[in-house]
Each structure stands twice: as C-alpha cells, then as structure tokens.
Amino acid sequence: MAALAGAVAALSAYQRTVDLDVGQVRLSIDPGHRGALDVYVPLVDWGIRYESIRFPARLHVDLRTVDRRAAVRLAQGGSIDVRRVQDEARDAIAAYLRQAIVVTTLGALLLGLLVALAVRGRRGPPLRVTAAVAAGASLLVAVLLVTLLPPRGDLDEPQYYAYGPDIPRALQVLEDLQRSTGVLDQELDQQLVGLARLVSDPASRTPLRDAPHLTIASDLHNNVLATSLLGRVAGSGPLLFVGDLTDRGSAVEAALLRRVVDLGDPFLFVSGNHDSDTLTRSLARRGAIVLTEDGPLDRDGDPPRPRSDADRVVRVDGIRIAGYADPTERRRAEGFRDRYDDAGPTEAQQTAFADWAERLADRADVIMVHQPAMLDVLRERWREDPPRRAPVLVVGHTHRASLEREGPVTIVNGGSIGAGGSGGLAEASAAIGIARLVYRMTDGRFTPLAADLVAVDPGTGSATARRERLDRPADEDEDGAPTTGARSVPAPAD
C-alpha cells in the first residue's frame, strides 16, 4: 500500500516545462481520472481531449507561452515549420513519459522500503519479505505505466471543452477555425503545437454560425432556482423538456413552476416518473405543448383523440416532434404515490414504445421520452434492421449528460437542469446539465448538424462544454470509411 501511495504521489507531483520553437508547454499527469490526453490553451480558455490513454490518468499538455519571434514572423507573412514543431512536441512528450515512469517507480520503491524499515522488528513478515513486496509492487507499477500510459491509436475523435462563463464563444471560435483547412493548420497547429491532426475535412462541413437550435432539458425536480438559467439558455427558441419537472407532481409544485411554460417558444413537455396527470393538465392549460403517445393534450388538458398517426406529431418551426408519456407517471387519484420500479420499464412497456416509434419513424424528426431504458427494444430492432433515416431520440432521467450514436440513430440526454433538484442538492456528483441541438431546414427537411452538451458545477460555477458534429454518419470515420459499433458517453442509472 505504501509503494502504491508513493507511486500516486510521484506521478501527481512530477511536471516538466519544455521549450519548443513556437513557445513553452507544461506537461503533467493527473491520476484518478478516465484516461485521456488533454491539450489546453489558457490564451483562449479552451482545450481538446482525446480518450486515447488506457491508464486511469490524464496527460495534460498546457500551452504556457508563445514565442514572440515566431508570432512576429507569422505577422510579417512568414511561416513555421509545422512538421518540425510536431516532431519536437512528440519527442518532448515521449521523453517526459519515460522520466515520469522512472520517477514514479522510484517513488513507489522508496516509500515502500521506508515503511518496510519502519515496521521491522515487530511482529509480522521479516524485512526481506516486506522489501521484496515493495520492490514487486514498484515493478508492477512500472509495467502498468509502460503498457497503459502512452497514448495509443489515431487521435481522430476529439472532445472540445472550455472553462468559465464564455462557453458559447469558445465553441464559436472552434467553428470559425473549422472553416478552412489552411486556417486550421496555421492556428491550431501553432497554438496547440501540432500534436495531432485535430479535425479532418472541416471546410466541407456546414458552418454553424446563425444556425437555429433546439434547447433540451430535463429533471428540474422542482428546483425553481434553476429556471432563470433555463430561460437564458433557451432564449426565444423551442425548449424540449423531457420529464421530471417536479418531485411528486402535486398541484402546489405545479403552481410554483407556472412560469416555466414561458421559458421556451414554445415549451414542449413529456412527463417523467416524478410528474403526474395533474401537472400535465396544468401545463397544457397554461399554454405548454404537452405530448403523449396519442398526441398533444388540448388546451383544457384533456387527452387527445387521434384519427391517424399524423395527429400524434406536432410541427414546431417546421420540425416534426412526437412525445411519449412516461408509463410510471404519478396519478392524483392514487395520492401521487411513486409508481416507478428500480428495475426499469417492463419488456411490455418497451415493446409498446418500440411499436409506436417505428410507426412514427417516417413522420417524426424528433421523439421525446423520459427513460432511456424505454429505447432498449427499439434499439435492438434498429440494430438488426437499421432504418434509412431515424428521428433524433431525446431522453432524460439519468441526471448525466450523454450523446450516443449508432448508425443513423442519435440519442441526446442533456443531464439534469436542476442538479438533483431542490430536495436532492446533496447529490454531490450532479451537475447542472443542458443540451442544444443545432440543425438546418432544407426544403422542409430537418437535418441535425451538431449537439452541444454543457455542464455547470453548482458549487463552483465552473462549466465545461462538448460539441459533436452530427452531419457525418456515426458509422463512418474521418475519411468516410465504414466502421462498426456504437459511439457513446455512458451514463449511470437514476
């Protein structure tokens, strides 16, 4: 245990600053995280993350300074040998990793031997045994680091993130850089020291400036403090709220949240397992579009009577949207008791949803349903027989933002806009989460272009954002070659 503690301490403490032709970078390792290579640029307050490390640690490459002579040379029309900078950066990272592995192994061995010496003479194994254990643990650490710490494979699936309040601006800077390959080579390769070809074929993608978007939120759980944030993000566009607006769905909660229907233009809602029939009727009477599997509730909150599947879909700014009420929503007649089962929806409920969704697949552009587990049967069917074009599936419930793509199927979860709710703020891991779906309409046809996932720490106010383009099929790589399997960010159960 002492040897392992020494390894973690040495790995965390060892840093190195390297001077390159274009500037200075600092290299460090932060253990205890999902393995990734992080490239961060404080000058513009944003960075890029590659999940290419199998060891549970993040390798940080931070650009600290920019060489003034290099900047002047560029300003005067000169150029920089990008290939040379790439080679310098690669060699610097390789040398740092070798040194970090040696330092970590020595740290593990020294602390392990120190503890072995400290406990000698007491009851227990003799010094030669404990010293051998310390040496063996140190050797194991070295083997794991050599095998798992260096980045592997192509760096072709970047995640972009930023800290601070100016998240949209950081994302817009990225989109501006993606306009042409020349700008990408000059700006990103210089600022990020050319560690990898960060984005391929940027000029062929549709620019996102001034593109319309849908705001996606869920799981407010009666946290009225978050409604102002929701209103600012939604602006004057459509707001899709995917369930769990309240904790019990009572009339008192519905009254407290009466202004929520004014936050989107319009406000579209499907119920979650914490909502109720009382709440949905109240929202409909206040002007919200409350969707059920039979279509929207009428202005009096009464259930619809569809004559055909076309009546189950509403049009918002030309987008065809359908929703499915949660089968475990609470009922006033039952005293708002909790009907949710921790085992999740039954197979019959999943099958009923799959039958319904398949009937509407050609009629809807977006389908809203609260519980991701409701999609299991549908996803299995579409995995075996992929549709030519599938609607975007919008879910909630997990309190964790995620974006999942498999063939033509895209599933977006914005997380929890209420950070666990007014009664669940002790849920320390919950972040304020919200998503945006950027799209275009061409000749009446809806095409999703990108999904933005934004998470805000309710304690510190720090924020991160991730954008993924959706205008390339999920089963094609950067060069257009087919691939297999789903790409996802996993989310835990509710």
Order of alpha helices (4+ residues) and beta strands (2+ residues): alpha-beta-beta-beta-beta-beta-alpha-alpha-alpha-beta-alpha-alpha-beta-alpha-beta-alpha-beta-alpha-beta-beta-beta-beta-alpha-beta-alpha-beta-beta-beta-beta-beta-beta
